[in-house]
Amino acid sequence: MNTVGERLRLIRQQLEMTQEQLAQRLGVGKAALSMVETGKARLSTRNKNILVQDFNVNPDWVDTGHGPMFNAEPNMTPYSHRTDKSLPLQSVPLYSIEGTAGIVPIFQNGNEIKPISHIHIPNLPKCDGAIYVVGDSMYPLLKSGDIILYKQLNDVRDVFWGDMYLLSIDIDGEEYITVKYVQKSEHEGYVKLVSQNQHHADKEVAIERIRAIALIKASVRMHTIG
């Protein structure tokens, strides 16, 4: 049934979005999206994940044209560390990575480390904390200076493949902090870290090198006027 590009155009039309609007959500240029729709370029795994997670598109329909275009229910798999139950209002501690020398101390001694502030947000799933984003690996979805709110996981094996996570990775004895989509690797004992920024290559990381991991629940972007 049609090509992937034609199905992408049908999805966009069903969402009542222009090429420019969808391209912005996917983090690509309008010309790049047009090339995918006309079959001159392939739909990347990263952009397919955005369609599935942000717009509830049925991944099987994207690949084959079989089944419904959209999932009947939100694309979420319930497990002990993931919940869509929102709290009327919560006070989320905002931590400084520089002030605590990384996220591992925050995860291990969260009650002992003093946050620099608190964020009060209504109707949000339970969050353990928040930090500022550093770097551009998830641009334009996230940019340096944004705030991400997270829910800590106790075991990397509890991840929901394709979701966005905050990770602490041991590289030659030093902590490397990053925000990435976590996907299943073809190699035993590894996970694949995928960026939103198309200029950042995917990276395979050994599970044993992951020192801490948290599911990203929300992000906050500050806008200055005047």
Backbone as a chain_set.jsonl record, in Angstrom:
{"seq": "MNTVGERLRLIRQQLEMTQEQLAQRLGVGKAALSMVETGKARLSTRNKNILVQDFNVNPDWVDTGHGPMFNAEPNMTPYSHRTDKSLPLQSVPLYSIEGTAGIVPIFQNGNEIKPISHIHIPNLPKCDGAIYVVGDSMYPLLKSGDIILYKQLNDVRDVFWGDMYLLSIDIDGEEYITVKYVQKSEHEGYVKLVSQNQHHADKEVAIERIRAIALIKASVRMHTIG", "coords": {"N": [[0.839, -1.199, 0.0], [1.054, 1.902, -1.176], [4.072, 3.961, -0.85], [6.646, 4.442, 1.694], [7.155, 7.163, 1.794], [4.813, 8.224, 0.646], [2.99, 7.376, 2.53], [3.883, 8.821, 4.705], [3.2, 11.398, 3.86], [0.418, 11.129, 3.891], [0.011, 10.79, 6.623], [0.828, 13.298, 7.561], [-1.095, 14.915, 6.332], [-3.384, 13.947, 7.585], [-2.904, 14.802, 10.129], [-3.245, 17.404, 9.729], [-1.163, 19.221, 9.131], [1.322, 21.415, 7.794], [4.101, 20.968, 5.495], [6.244, 22.415, 6.462], [5.579, 22.722, 9.189], [5.521, 20.037, 10.156], [8.109, 19.283, 9.534], [9.558, 20.896, 11.271], [8.829, 19.785, 13.741], [10.017, 17.325, 13.451], [12.633, 17.967, 13.362], [14.037, 18.521, 11.043], [14.81, 19.987, 7.801], [12.445, 21.675, 5.635], [12.818, 20.999, 2.952], [14.151, 18.568, 3.177], [12.169, 16.954, 4.302], [10.327, 16.998, 2.224], [11.739, 15.557, 0.313], [11.69, 13.026, 1.434], [8.96, 12.459, 1.349], [8.558, 12.348, -1.39], [9.976, 10.162, -2.085], [12.685, 10.382, -2.549], [14.463, 10.294, -0.532], [15.19, 8.476, 2.49], [13.079, 7.651, 5.284], [14.212, 8.379, 8.426], [15.15, 6.362, 11.276], [15.074, 7.786, 13.622], [13.259, 9.881, 13.089], [10.996, 8.384, 12.555], [10.533, 7.342, 15.09], [9.747, 9.662, 16.429], [7.31, 10.209, 15.173], [5.866, 7.999, 16.059], [5.962, 8.215, 18.887], [5.253, 10.907, 19.523], [3.001, 11.475, 18.001], [1.437, 9.274, 18.077], [1.404, 7.41, 16.004], [0.942, 4.38, 14.223], [3.539, 2.145, 14.114], [3.784, -0.129, 12.459], [2.089, 0.469, 10.359], [3.446, 2.59, 9.194], [5.671, 1.243, 8.166], [4.615, -0.834, 6.537], [2.026, -0.261, 5.683], [-0.089, -1.681, 6.589], [-2.837, -2.307, 8.796], [-4.228, 0.057, 11.246], [-3.74, 3.621, 10.81], [-3.173, 5.149, 13.05], [-2.482, 4.385, 16.479], [-4.894, 2.942, 18.661], [-4.791, 3.428, 21.352], [-2.727, 5.381, 23.598], [0.8, 5.197, 22.938], [2.182, 3.551, 25.068], [3.904, 1.488, 27.342], [3.05, -0.018, 30.259], [5.005, -0.22, 33.23], [6.907, -0.876, 36.224], [8.387, 1.432, 36.636], [7.27, 3.405, 35.147], [4.64, 5.648, 34.606], [1.465, 7.037, 33.809], [-0.053, 8.452, 35.457], [-1.06, 11.468, 36.691], [-0.083, 14.083, 38.954], [-1.858, 16.464, 40.921], [-0.409, 18.725, 41.739], [3.042, 19.278, 42.17], [6.22, 19.64, 43.79], [9.194, 19.893, 42.343], [12.564, 19.148, 42.835], [15.262, 21.144, 41.696], [18.388, 20.558, 40.453], [21.911, 21.358, 40.39], [24.229, 20.259, 38.171], [26.942, 20.867, 38.032], [27.367, 21.776, 40.608], [27.065, 19.505, 42.137], [28.815, 17.734, 41.134], [28.052, 15.954, 39.053], [25.431, 13.51, 38.128], [25.236, 11.129, 39.48], [25.79, 11.379, 42.319], [23.455, 12.786, 42.997], [21.451, 10.911, 42.457], [22.145, 8.886, 44.205], [22.261, 10.081, 46.711], [20.029, 11.749, 47.003], [18.345, 12.896, 48.952], [20.11, 14.112, 50.589], [21.471, 16.037, 49.224], [21.373, 19.459, 48.541], [18.972, 21.14, 46.668], [19.114, 23.693, 44.084], [16.874, 25.089, 43.572], [13.258, 24.88, 43.307], [10.76, 23.459, 41.199], [7.47, 24.115, 40.432], [4.902, 22.395, 39.2], [1.779, 21.68, 37.757], [-0.356, 18.778, 37.186], [1.392, 16.683, 36.234], [3.268, 13.665, 35.695], [4.762, 11.808, 38.426], [7.875, 13.066, 39.406], [11.397, 12.786, 40.079], [13.374, 14.665, 40.116], [15.08, 17.537, 38.629], [17.183, 18.895, 36.071], [19.452, 21.133, 34.338], [19.764, 21.207, 30.793], [22.667, 20.387, 28.957], [24.566, 20.957, 26.102], [23.944, 19.966, 22.604], [22.847, 17.639, 21.579], [20.232, 16.748, 21.447], [18.923, 18.654, 20.037], [16.503, 19.98, 17.713], [14.646, 19.463, 19.676], [15.376, 19.57, 22.356], [17.331, 22.113, 23.849], [20.478, 23.583, 24.841], [20.348, 24.775, 28.119], [17.665, 24.396, 28.531], [15.306, 22.895, 30.831], [15.098, 19.672, 32.142], [12.863, 17.26, 33.422], [12.89, 14.402, 35.435], [12.458, 10.835, 36.058], [13.837, 8.574, 38.159], [15.449, 5.463, 37.362], [16.061, 2.198, 38.609], [17.383, 0.16, 37.37], [18.953, -0.414, 34.311], [17.838, -2.242, 32.653], [15.174, -1.923, 32.834], [14.302, -0.159, 30.969], [12.211, 1.468, 28.531], [12.193, 0.765, 25.335], [13.2, 3.139, 22.947], [12.317, 5.423, 24.205], [13.147, 8.605, 25.782], [16.043, 9.267, 27.707], [17.936, 10.261, 30.605], [21.307, 9.859, 31.15], [24.129, 8.587, 32.941], [27.353, 7.884, 32.138], [30.189, 5.84, 32.379], [33.283, 6.726, 31.319], [36.4, 5.868, 30.844], [36.826, 6.155, 33.608], [35.709, 8.621, 34.158], [32.747, 10.629, 34.548], [30.309, 10.802, 32.105], [27.71, 12.732, 31.069], [24.58, 12.56, 29.535], [21.724, 13.097, 27.358], [19.593, 11.015, 25.69], [17.816, 9.093, 23.158], [17.069, 5.777, 23.972], [17.757, 2.772, 22.526], [17.279, -0.673, 21.573], [20.096, -2.744, 21.232], [21.841, -4.646, 18.718], [23.885, -6.057, 19.67], [24.865, -8.15, 22.27], [24.613, -7.213, 25.662], [24.83, -4.509, 25.262], [23.529, -1.161, 24.62], [21.849, 1.044, 22.345], [22.467, 4.401, 21.791], [20.721, 7.174, 20.727], [20.643, 10.266, 19.07], [18.666, 13.299, 18.818], [19.527, 15.346, 17.236], [20.547, 15.443, 13.981], [23.167, 15.597, 13.233], [24.66, 14.238, 15.022], [26.115, 11.147, 15.559], [24.791, 7.788, 16.008], [25.414, 5.795, 18.943], [26.936, 2.943, 20.362], [26.796, 1.557, 23.563], [28.205, -0.115, 26.314], [26.252, -1.846, 28.674], [27.21, -2.176, 31.241], [28.684, 0.08, 31.658], [26.946, 2.095, 32.23], [26.145, 4.187, 34.738], [24.058, 5.473, 35.991], [20.575, 6.052, 35.365], [17.691, 7.694, 34.054], [14.267, 8.24, 33.317], [13.048, 10.605, 31.057], [10.574, 12.857, 31.809], [9.424, 15.346, 31.285], [9.987, 18.592, 29.797], [11.251, 21.926, 30.135], [11.279, 25.082, 28.702], [12.804, 28.192, 28.737], [11.772, 31.468, 27.917], [12.901, 34.626, 27.028], [11.699, 37.873, 27.108], [11.934, 41.02, 25.642]], "CA": [[0.0, 0.0, 0.0], [1.839, 3.116, -1.294], [5.439, 3.93, -0.367], [6.799, 5.079, 3.0], [7.013, 8.597, 1.587], [3.394, 8.524, 0.45], [2.308, 7.191, 3.817], [4.256, 9.971, 5.532], [2.379, 12.525, 3.431], [-0.937, 10.889, 4.38], [0.033, 11.071, 8.063], [0.881, 14.757, 7.72], [-2.392, 15.47, 5.957], [-4.341, 13.572, 8.615], [-2.59, 15.649, 11.282], [-3.544, 18.773, 9.291], [0.059, 19.985, 9.29], [2.065, 21.727, 6.584], [5.435, 20.371, 5.484], [7.099, 23.209, 7.344], [5.224, 22.429, 10.575], [5.972, 18.698, 10.516], [9.572, 19.279, 9.471], [10.046, 21.498, 12.511], [8.654, 18.807, 14.819], [10.948, 16.217, 13.237], [13.994, 18.472, 13.466], [14.674, 18.521, 9.726], [14.377, 21.073, 6.949], [11.279, 21.41, 4.794], [13.28, 20.331, 1.734], [14.458, 17.181, 3.525], [10.896, 16.256, 4.454], [9.764, 16.86, 0.88], [12.472, 14.478, -0.359], [11.187, 11.759, 1.976], [7.599, 12.254, 0.851], [8.604, 12.037, -2.818], [10.742, 8.947, -2.296], [14.077, 10.673, -2.897], [15.256, 10.066, 0.677], [14.573, 7.522, 3.406], [12.63, 8.118, 6.595], [15.163, 7.887, 9.427], [14.602, 5.722, 12.472], [14.841, 8.85, 14.602], [12.015, 10.58, 12.76], [9.903, 7.431, 12.737], [10.27, 7.282, 16.526], [9.006, 10.864, 16.806], [5.939, 10.01, 14.7], [5.229, 6.989, 16.911], [5.853, 8.651, 20.278], [4.61, 12.207, 19.687], [1.732, 11.565, 17.284], [0.686, 8.028, 18.264], [1.307, 6.715, 14.723], [1.192, 2.943, 14.265], [4.797, 1.89, 13.395], [3.579, -1.134, 11.407], [1.481, 1.141, 9.214], [4.51, 3.362, 8.55], [6.552, 0.324, 7.438], [3.966, -1.732, 5.583], [0.707, 0.194, 5.25], [-1.096, -2.588, 7.135], [-3.389, -1.91, 10.084], [-4.663, 1.451, 11.339], [-2.674, 4.627, 10.723], [-2.86, 5.574, 14.407], [-2.81, 3.449, 17.535], [-6.141, 3.281, 19.348], [-4.436, 3.912, 22.69], [-1.398, 5.98, 23.631], [1.877, 4.237, 22.761], [2.906, 3.421, 26.317], [3.908, 0.166, 27.966], [3.162, 0.188, 31.702], [5.901, -1.04, 34.035], [6.993, -0.339, 37.571], [9.044, 2.735, 36.69], [6.622, 4.326, 34.212], [3.233, 5.843, 34.92], [0.867, 8.219, 33.215], [-0.891, 9.055, 36.484], [-0.562, 12.809, 36.974], [-0.335, 14.66, 40.272], [-2.45, 17.811, 40.793], [0.685, 19.691, 41.865], [4.201, 18.737, 42.87], [7.393, 20.498, 43.861], [10.31, 19.081, 41.846], [13.844, 19.797, 43.128], [16.139, 21.452, 40.569], [19.774, 20.39, 40.89], [23.006, 21.83, 39.558], [25.199, 19.187, 37.936], [28.27, 21.348, 38.402], [27.46, 21.903, 42.059], [27.082, 18.196, 42.797], [29.806, 16.909, 40.437], [27.42, 14.888, 38.276], [24.096, 13.074, 38.542], [25.305, 9.957, 40.352], [25.555, 11.771, 43.73], [22.054, 13.158, 43.166], [20.658, 9.694, 42.478], [22.49, 8.063, 45.362], [22.039, 10.81, 47.967], [19.126, 12.839, 46.652], [17.79, 13.562, 50.131], [21.181, 14.796, 51.306], [21.981, 17.128, 48.393], [20.459, 20.592, 48.541], [18.688, 21.66, 45.325], [19.293, 25.134, 43.934], [15.543, 25.662, 43.519], [12.188, 23.904, 43.095], [9.841, 23.769, 40.112], [6.112, 23.738, 40.818], [4.173, 22.142, 37.956], [0.565, 20.871, 37.956], [-0.761, 17.748, 36.223], [2.579, 16.045, 35.667], [3.606, 12.426, 36.392], [5.735, 11.95, 39.516], [9.267, 13.265, 39.008], [12.335, 12.758, 41.19], [14.227, 15.843, 40.108], [15.239, 18.249, 37.368], [18.499, 19.493, 35.839], [19.561, 21.893, 33.093], [20.353, 20.504, 29.653], [23.936, 20.901, 28.45], [24.878, 20.362, 24.806], [22.939, 20.085, 21.551], [22.605, 16.333, 20.96], [18.797, 16.535, 21.258], [18.366, 19.825, 19.363], [15.843, 21.136, 18.332], [13.691, 19.069, 20.704], [15.929, 20.169, 23.572], [18.53, 22.898, 23.59], [21.234, 23.893, 26.047], [19.661, 25.742, 28.97], [16.345, 23.875, 28.882], [15.25, 22.086, 32.049], [14.435, 18.379, 31.973], [12.381, 16.634, 34.653], [13.151, 12.977, 35.247], [12.089, 9.806, 37.033], [14.986, 7.679, 38.238], [15.3, 4.014, 37.229], [17.042, 1.461, 39.403], [18.064, -0.823, 36.538], [18.874, -0.068, 32.901], [17.019, -3.256, 31.971], [13.78, -1.51, 32.941], [14.013, 0.892, 29.996], [11.206, 1.265, 27.493], [12.975, 1.057, 24.139], [12.769, 4.251, 22.114], [12.024, 6.617, 25.001], [14.281, 9.485, 26.047], [16.592, 9.052, 29.043], [19.116, 10.933, 31.123], [22.234, 8.792, 31.497], [25.496, 8.814, 33.39], [28.154, 6.806, 31.549], [31.586, 5.816, 32.804], [34.24, 6.691, 30.212], [37.767, 5.932, 31.388], [36.808, 6.599, 34.991], [35.046, 9.91, 34.296], [31.312, 10.578, 34.292], [29.802, 11.498, 30.927], [26.266, 12.895, 31.243], [23.955, 12.814, 28.243], [20.304, 12.801, 27.167], [19.499, 10.317, 24.413], [16.863, 8.006, 22.998], [17.727, 4.49, 24.219], [17.2, 1.724, 21.682], [17.869, -1.994, 21.749], [21.243, -3.003, 20.376], [21.976, -5.994, 18.174], [24.997, -6.676, 20.374], [24.557, -8.559, 23.64], [25.264, -6.431, 26.706], [24.964, -3.116, 24.838], [22.345, -0.423, 24.196], [22.157, 2.05, 21.329], [22.072, 5.754, 22.165], [20.38, 7.895, 19.506], [20.419, 11.695, 19.261], [17.675, 13.973, 17.987], [20.316, 16.134, 16.299], [20.98, 14.559, 12.903], [24.61, 15.702, 13.067], [25.293, 13.37, 16.018], [26.002, 9.74, 15.166], [24.352, 6.844, 17.03], [26.559, 5.227, 19.668], [26.712, 1.723, 21.138], [27.423, 1.674, 24.881], [28.064, -1.299, 27.151], [25.349, -1.622, 29.799], [27.987, -2.108, 32.481], [29.262, 1.417, 31.786], [25.904, 3.031, 32.625], [26.183, 4.312, 36.197], [22.749, 5.932, 36.445], [19.672, 6.297, 34.248], [16.388, 8.219, 34.459], [13.324, 8.494, 32.237], [12.663, 12.004, 30.932], [9.128, 12.997, 31.911], [8.978, 16.619, 30.739], [11.043, 19.59, 29.631], [10.804, 23.314, 30.284], [12.132, 26.026, 27.965], [12.599, 29.57, 29.193], [11.796, 32.479, 26.864], [13.117, 35.976, 27.536], [11.034, 38.895, 26.299], [12.417, 42.367, 25.885]], "C": [[0.877, 1.254, 0.0], [3.285, 2.899, -0.851], [5.495, 4.583, 1.004], [6.613, 6.582, 2.874], [5.562, 9.012, 1.412], [2.62, 8.374, 1.744], [2.646, 8.328, 4.775], [3.414, 11.185, 5.153], [0.937, 12.38, 3.921], [-1.038, 11.173, 5.883], [-0.011, 12.578, 8.302], [-0.469, 15.397, 7.397], [-3.45, 15.155, 7.008], [-4.152, 14.426, 9.869], [-2.885, 17.118, 10.994], [-2.357, 19.7, 9.547], [0.67, 20.268, 7.922], [3.41, 21.017, 6.633], [6.359, 21.109, 6.439], [6.833, 22.892, 8.812], [5.733, 21.052, 11.002], [7.488, 18.616, 10.503], [10.173, 19.848, 10.746], [9.934, 20.525, 13.674], [9.641, 17.654, 14.695], [12.409, 16.659, 13.338], [14.756, 18.418, 12.16], [14.189, 19.731, 8.943], [13.171, 20.672, 6.108], [11.673, 20.657, 3.535], [13.572, 18.855, 1.996], [13.189, 16.361, 3.674], [10.25, 16.017, 3.094], [10.434, 15.718, 0.128], [12.012, 13.114, 0.134], [9.813, 11.455, 1.391], [7.578, 11.871, -0.626], [9.466, 10.818, -3.133], [12.19, 9.154, -2.664], [15.016, 10.49, -1.713], [14.483, 9.123, 1.587], [14.117, 8.213, 4.683], [13.552, 7.529, 7.652], [14.443, 7.238, 10.598], [14.253, 6.757, 13.525], [13.507, 9.55, 14.34], [10.806, 9.655, 12.854], [9.53, 7.344, 14.213], [9.466, 8.492, 16.996], [7.549, 10.731, 16.385], [5.184, 9.06, 15.626], [4.965, 7.536, 18.307], [5.055, 9.936, 20.442], [3.223, 12.276, 19.057], [0.92, 10.268, 17.333], [0.463, 7.267, 16.956], [1.653, 5.236, 14.908], [2.462, 2.633, 13.473], [4.66, 0.851, 12.288], [2.976, -0.503, 10.159], [2.513, 1.959, 8.453], [5.353, 2.442, 7.662], [5.857, -0.42, 6.304], [2.65, -1.222, 5.01], [-0.417, -0.675, 5.764], [-1.559, -2.105, 8.51], [-3.802, -0.455, 10.08], [-3.476, 2.403, 11.272], [-2.216, 5.049, 12.116], [-3.236, 4.485, 15.397], [-4.074, 3.908, 18.244], [-5.866, 3.858, 20.726], [-3.053, 4.543, 22.639], [-0.315, 4.912, 23.601], [2.739, 4.163, 24.02], [2.793, 1.987, 26.822], [4.064, 0.345, 29.469], [4.176, -0.764, 32.338], [6.175, -0.271, 35.308], [7.606, 1.05, 37.653], [8.378, 3.758, 35.781], [5.137, 4.435, 34.546], [2.725, 7.082, 34.227], [-0.097, 8.873, 34.195], [-0.304, 10.404, 36.888], [-0.932, 13.245, 38.385], [-0.9, 16.063, 40.089], [-1.388, 18.907, 40.857], [1.825, 19.036, 42.63], [5.338, 19.739, 42.816], [8.614, 19.644, 43.511], [11.627, 19.795, 42.133], [14.691, 19.97, 41.867], [17.578, 21.439, 41.063], [20.751, 20.999, 39.884], [24.011, 20.7, 39.404], [26.589, 19.614, 38.37], [28.436, 21.382, 39.921], [27.55, 20.578, 42.785], [28.055, 17.233, 42.132], [29.162, 15.712, 39.75], [26.073, 14.473, 38.824], [24.134, 11.865, 39.472], [25.118, 10.333, 41.819], [24.101, 12.15, 43.988], [21.188, 11.913, 43.3], [20.904, 8.876, 43.733], [22.138, 8.744, 46.677], [21.109, 11.995, 47.758], [18.592, 13.597, 47.845], [18.831, 14.377, 50.883], [21.708, 16.005, 50.538], [20.944, 18.241, 48.303], [20.226, 21.084, 47.12], [18.88, 23.17, 45.278], [17.946, 25.852, 43.878], [14.526, 24.529, 43.416], [11.272, 24.395, 41.97], [8.46, 23.26, 40.501], [5.266, 23.626, 39.554], [2.95, 21.274, 38.237], [0.407, 19.816, 36.861], [0.413, 17.133, 35.473], [2.832, 14.735, 36.407], [4.694, 12.665, 37.433], [7.157, 12.041, 38.975], [10.161, 13.279, 40.242], [13.188, 14.013, 41.249], [14.291, 16.465, 38.732], [16.654, 18.797, 37.29], [18.445, 20.292, 34.539], [20.22, 21.035, 32.009], [21.655, 21.198, 29.253], [24.228, 20.197, 27.127], [23.705, 20.41, 23.847], [22.584, 18.751, 20.897], [21.126, 16.058, 20.714], [18.119, 17.737, 20.607], [17.665, 19.404, 18.077], [14.822, 20.768, 19.407], [14.081, 19.641, 22.053], [17.14, 20.997, 23.181], [19.204, 23.227, 24.921], [20.554, 25.003, 26.829], [18.244, 25.34, 29.311], [16.439, 23.09, 30.187], [14.526, 20.789, 31.739], [14.064, 17.823, 33.345], [12.404, 15.127, 34.456], [12.603, 12.115, 36.375], [13.188, 8.755, 37.02], [14.591, 6.222, 38.06], [16.385, 3.338, 38.05], [17.876, 0.506, 38.557], [17.865, -0.448, 35.076], [18.007, -1.052, 32.126], [15.528, -2.937, 32.053], [13.395, -0.463, 31.901], [12.898, 0.467, 29.05], [11.871, 1.722, 26.204], [12.365, 2.183, 23.31], [12.443, 5.514, 22.878], [13.312, 7.411, 25.26], [14.734, 9.363, 27.502], [17.773, 9.976, 29.335], [20.056, 9.849, 31.624], [23.549, 9.337, 32.023], [26.319, 7.615, 32.934], [29.597, 6.954, 32.001], [32.48, 5.689, 31.57], [35.63, 6.941, 30.779], [37.798, 6.543, 32.782], [36.151, 7.938, 35.221], [33.576, 9.786, 33.906], [30.951, 11.423, 33.086], [28.286, 11.528, 31.032], [25.64, 13.263, 29.909], [22.463, 12.521, 28.296], [20.163, 12.206, 25.776], [18.249, 9.444, 24.377], [17.64, 6.708, 23.221], [17.013, 3.419, 23.405], [17.934, 0.41, 21.922], [18.989, -2.206, 20.756], [21.221, -4.436, 19.863], [23.081, -6.763, 18.883], [24.629, -6.954, 21.831], [25.331, -7.704, 24.636], [25.445, -4.968, 26.363], [23.58, -2.497, 24.612], [22.795, 0.596, 23.159], [21.606, 3.392, 21.789], [21.905, 6.582, 20.89], [20.063, 9.347, 19.83], [19.253, 12.169, 18.414], [18.376, 14.771, 16.899], [20.912, 15.214, 15.235], [22.484, 14.618, 12.661], [25.379, 14.857, 14.089], [25.05, 11.912, 15.647], [25.483, 8.897, 16.334], [25.582, 6.216, 17.684], [26.139, 3.995, 20.448], [27.488, 1.839, 22.453], [27.172, 0.394, 25.677], [27.202, -0.98, 28.369], [26.116, -1.451, 31.105], [28.619, -0.734, 32.698], [28.23, 2.466, 32.235], [25.81, 3.058, 34.148], [24.846, 4.748, 36.776], [21.897, 6.234, 35.222], [18.321, 6.76, 34.781], [15.556, 8.501, 33.22], [12.942, 9.971, 32.224], [11.139, 12.09, 30.895], [8.614, 14.275, 31.268], [10.184, 17.528, 30.559], [10.433, 20.985, 29.72], [11.795, 24.199, 29.539], [11.777, 27.439, 28.393], [12.706, 30.52, 28.003], [11.927, 33.859, 27.501], [12.506, 36.992, 26.584], [11.569, 40.261, 26.675], [13.919, 42.435, 25.994]], "O": [[1.394, 1.641, 1.048], [3.673, 1.781, -0.515], [4.526, 5.204, 1.441], [5.992, 7.211, 3.732], [5.127, 10.026, 1.959], [1.705, 9.148, 2.024], [1.802, 8.752, 5.564], [2.963, 11.922, 6.029], [0.305, 13.361, 4.315], [-2.033, 11.72, 6.357], [-0.779, 13.07, 9.128], [-0.925, 16.301, 8.098], [-4.312, 15.986, 7.296], [-5.112, 14.732, 10.577], [-2.792, 17.968, 11.88], [-2.503, 20.794, 10.091], [0.55, 19.459, 7.002], [3.817, 20.52, 7.683], [7.16, 20.493, 7.142], [7.775, 22.804, 9.6], [6.31, 20.91, 12.08], [8.088, 17.96, 11.355], [11.179, 19.343, 11.244], [10.839, 20.444, 14.504], [10.055, 17.071, 15.697], [13.313, 15.825, 13.392], [15.979, 18.286, 12.156], [13.264, 20.423, 9.37], [12.91, 19.488, 5.897], [10.945, 19.768, 3.093], [13.287, 17.998, 1.16], [13.128, 15.214, 3.232], [9.689, 14.949, 2.849], [9.773, 14.989, -0.611], [11.948, 12.158, -0.638], [9.54, 10.325, 0.985], [6.683, 11.151, -1.067], [9.667, 10.476, -4.299], [12.868, 8.203, -3.055], [16.235, 10.528, -1.877], [13.265, 8.989, 1.466], [14.687, 9.22, 5.105], [13.662, 6.308, 7.765], [13.278, 7.528, 10.872], [13.256, 6.623, 14.234], [12.725, 9.779, 15.262], [9.711, 10.1, 13.197], [8.349, 7.28, 14.553], [8.601, 8.364, 17.863], [6.648, 11.095, 17.141], [4.014, 9.281, 15.939], [3.878, 7.35, 18.855], [4.268, 10.062, 21.381], [2.368, 13.036, 19.51], [-0.141, 10.166, 16.718], [-0.537, 6.565, 16.806], [2.559, 4.895, 15.668], [2.473, 2.837, 12.26], [5.354, 0.941, 11.275], [3.307, -0.889, 9.038], [2.476, 2.026, 7.224], [5.709, 2.81, 6.543], [6.437, -0.615, 5.236], [2.204, -1.697, 3.966], [-1.578, -0.448, 5.425], [-0.772, -1.564, 9.286], [-3.741, 0.207, 9.044], [-2.354, 2.044, 11.628], [-1.029, 5.279, 12.345], [-4.196, 3.746, 15.18], [-4.304, 5.106, 18.411], [-6.631, 4.689, 21.215], [-2.282, 4.262, 21.721], [-0.489, 3.837, 24.175], [3.872, 4.645, 24.042], [1.737, 1.36, 26.742], [5.108, 0.815, 29.921], [4.205, -1.955, 32.029], [5.725, 0.864, 35.459], [7.378, 1.772, 38.624], [8.875, 4.877, 35.656], [4.463, 3.424, 34.745], [3.452, 8.063, 34.071], [-0.873, 9.749, 33.813], [0.825, 10.47, 37.373], [-1.953, 12.832, 38.935], [-0.466, 16.784, 39.191], [-1.456, 19.893, 40.124], [1.603, 18.33, 43.613], [5.409, 20.575, 41.916], [9.016, 18.778, 44.289], [11.799, 20.941, 41.718], [14.817, 19.043, 41.068], [17.95, 22.194, 41.962], [20.452, 21.132, 38.697], [24.582, 20.234, 40.39], [27.326, 18.847, 38.99], [29.5, 21.062, 40.45], [28.045, 20.513, 43.911], [28.128, 16.062, 42.504], [29.659, 14.59, 39.848], [25.613, 14.994, 39.841], [23.162, 11.603, 40.18], [24.353, 9.667, 42.515], [23.566, 11.875, 45.062], [20.298, 11.858, 44.149], [19.988, 8.249, 44.265], [21.764, 8.081, 47.645], [21.354, 13.094, 48.256], [18.401, 14.81, 47.772], [18.492, 15.224, 51.709], [22.321, 16.896, 51.125], [19.773, 17.987, 48.021], [21.187, 21.417, 46.425], [18.817, 23.844, 46.306], [17.868, 27.059, 44.104], [14.895, 23.354, 43.434], [11.044, 25.595, 41.818], [8.307, 22.093, 40.861], [4.952, 24.63, 38.915], [3.07, 20.237, 38.889], [0.957, 19.941, 35.767], [0.424, 17.071, 34.244], [2.639, 14.675, 37.621], [5.46, 13.622, 37.325], [7.589, 11.2, 38.186], [9.749, 13.721, 41.314], [13.673, 14.385, 42.317], [13.651, 15.998, 37.789], [17.258, 19.126, 38.311], [17.517, 20.147, 33.744], [21.118, 20.241, 32.289], [21.736, 22.425, 29.215], [24.143, 18.972, 27.044], [22.608, 20.834, 24.212], [22.074, 18.732, 19.777], [20.786, 15.229, 19.87], [16.893, 17.841, 20.616], [18.184, 18.529, 17.385], [14.195, 21.653, 19.99], [13.237, 20.133, 22.802], [17.891, 20.621, 22.281], [18.584, 23.158, 25.982], [20.22, 26.048, 26.272], [17.663, 25.862, 30.262], [17.523, 22.673, 30.594], [13.452, 20.806, 31.136], [14.84, 17.902, 34.297], [11.979, 14.631, 33.413], [12.327, 12.588, 37.477], [13.441, 8.122, 35.994], [13.542, 5.79, 38.536], [17.497, 3.852, 38.167], [18.955, 0.087, 38.976], [16.74, -0.192, 34.645], [17.498, -0.722, 31.055], [14.713, -3.604, 31.415], [12.285, 0.068, 31.941], [12.674, -0.719, 28.806], [12.089, 2.916, 25.997], [11.171, 2.176, 23.011], [12.304, 6.578, 22.275], [14.415, 6.937, 24.987], [13.91, 9.356, 28.416], [18.498, 10.403, 28.436], [19.659, 9.009, 32.432], [24.017, 10.398, 31.61], [26.027, 6.475, 33.295], [30.153, 8.052, 32.006], [32.442, 4.681, 30.865], [35.985, 8.063, 31.141], [38.677, 7.342, 33.104], [36.037, 8.369, 36.368], [33.201, 8.97, 33.064], [31.248, 12.617, 33.043], [27.643, 10.479, 31.08], [26.112, 14.172, 29.227], [21.995, 11.788, 29.168], [20.568, 12.823, 24.791], [17.691, 9.097, 25.418], [18.75, 6.557, 22.713], [15.815, 3.189, 23.575], [19.063, 0.392, 22.412], [18.851, -1.888, 19.575], [20.653, -5.326, 20.496], [23.202, -7.977, 18.72], [24.136, -6.071, 22.532], [26.534, -7.491, 24.489], [26.135, -4.247, 27.084], [22.591, -3.209, 24.437], [23.968, 0.965, 23.101], [20.43, 3.508, 22.134], [22.824, 6.68, 20.077], [19.302, 9.629, 20.757], [18.891, 11.536, 17.423], [17.884, 14.865, 15.774], [21.689, 14.314, 15.551], [23.023, 13.769, 11.951], [26.606, 14.772, 14.029], [23.908, 11.498, 15.446], [25.699, 9.235, 17.498], [26.646, 6.115, 17.072], [25.106, 4.0, 21.118], [28.673, 2.171, 22.463], [26.051, -0.116, 25.706], [27.402, 0.045, 29.021], [25.716, -0.672, 31.97], [29.045, -0.42, 33.81], [28.596, 3.589, 32.58], [25.436, 2.064, 34.77], [24.532, 4.431, 37.924], [22.414, 6.621, 34.174], [17.857, 6.288, 35.819], [16.078, 8.946, 32.198], [12.558, 10.526, 33.254], [10.495, 11.468, 30.05], [7.494, 14.302, 30.758], [11.261, 17.271, 31.097], [9.257, 21.188, 29.419], [13.006, 24.08, 29.726], [10.61, 27.829, 28.409], [13.615, 30.398, 27.181], [11.162, 34.216, 28.397], [12.775, 36.962, 25.383], [11.651, 40.619, 27.85], [14.475, 43.514, 26.2]]}, "num_chains": 1, "name": "protein.A"}
